[in-house]
Amino acid sequence: MKLSSTLAAAWDSLWVLQKRRSQPAWARVLACSGVAAGLGAVMMLLTGLLTGLASDGNWWRLMGPVNLTICIVTANTVLALFRLLELLLPARVLAAMAEGRYWSTTVILNTVGLAGLVLGFVLALLVLVGATGLGLEGVRRNIGVGGIRLRILLFFVVVGIANWAWWRLRARARAQRRQATEAQLRLLQAQIEPHFLFNTLANVQSLIAHDRAAARQMLADFSGFLRMGLERLRHTDSTLAQELDMARSYLDLFRIRMGERLRYSIDADAAARAAILPPLLLQPLIENAITHGLEPKVDGGTVHIHARVRDGRLEVSVSDDGLGLDAPRRAGKPRGNGMALENIRARLRTRYGANAALNLAARAMGTHAAIHLPYTATP
């Protein structure tokens, strides 16, 4: 990722309470320091204009480093306190605070911010004492020169007001974006319903012609499966554990049709099973693996479902040892139109932006589909 993109993402993350962060700490410190230096320069200019010292070059040379040190140390102390708050509070509490619906949230955030300003100012004094060798009394005397106390007071007031206003505006904007995202997700999930329904009914229809008893059993099992699947689509959230239960039921249903030609394995640890994700992401991948990979193969094959959490991200893969992506289709069996895969990508993009992806790759034998998304666990 380019430096500018990294810093932009870090800057945006400064205003969001998150338990887990994908941005590097150095980028967040650099972004915070840059903003603090710019704000300190503006405050120094305002003080210079108010005191008549703005045109005095010696004043700028003397007070510039002091002002820069105070602003950068103070800003990063505030950043550190907010990060400590994120680490101490449960994720669900942070999510409620990020919504900014309650006045108590504003009080807490501003209390932490002002505490960071005071603590940061004290730490900045200690840094200046060590760097200048003037001693604490000498630093205090220099700070009293040229209106720096007025500048510090202005800095505190402006930052406090800006912090309050910014958090409120960001909370309102996030609420609006969340409503728009949920509406778009509902629309995308509504597109899956008829696709999901017609495909499953088509599987039953294909079995009726040569094994009516198995078709009746499959139809009865499919009825329960469809109820569960369609109910899941009514929600924007599911857990991987629920999705894996559905996957197991779906594979067992296909075994009624394919018998021993279909084998499968599911491997997911407890952390992965607790992950929150949009519903019915796995079912289309399993259906593709069977329909296009294993069913046309004379001796069938195996579907492997694997899920792990690595570095704050959930990785779920569906792989098979079937015919592969470029294998010729059976006569009368058209190639899929890719609607389900595009729908998965659109849902991931709508919910996670560029922070999630669906990747499809050919293997020496079969196909490997992998979903990568940020990890969020159920409480």
Helices and strands as residue ranges (DSSP letters): H 3-13, H 25-51, H 57-88, H 91-99, H 103-132, H 135-143, G 145-147, H 148-208, H 212-233, E 238-239, H 240-258, G 259-261, E 262-268, H 270-273, E 276-277, H 282-288, I 289-294, E 301-310, E 313-320, H 339-352, G 353-355, E 357-362, E 367-374
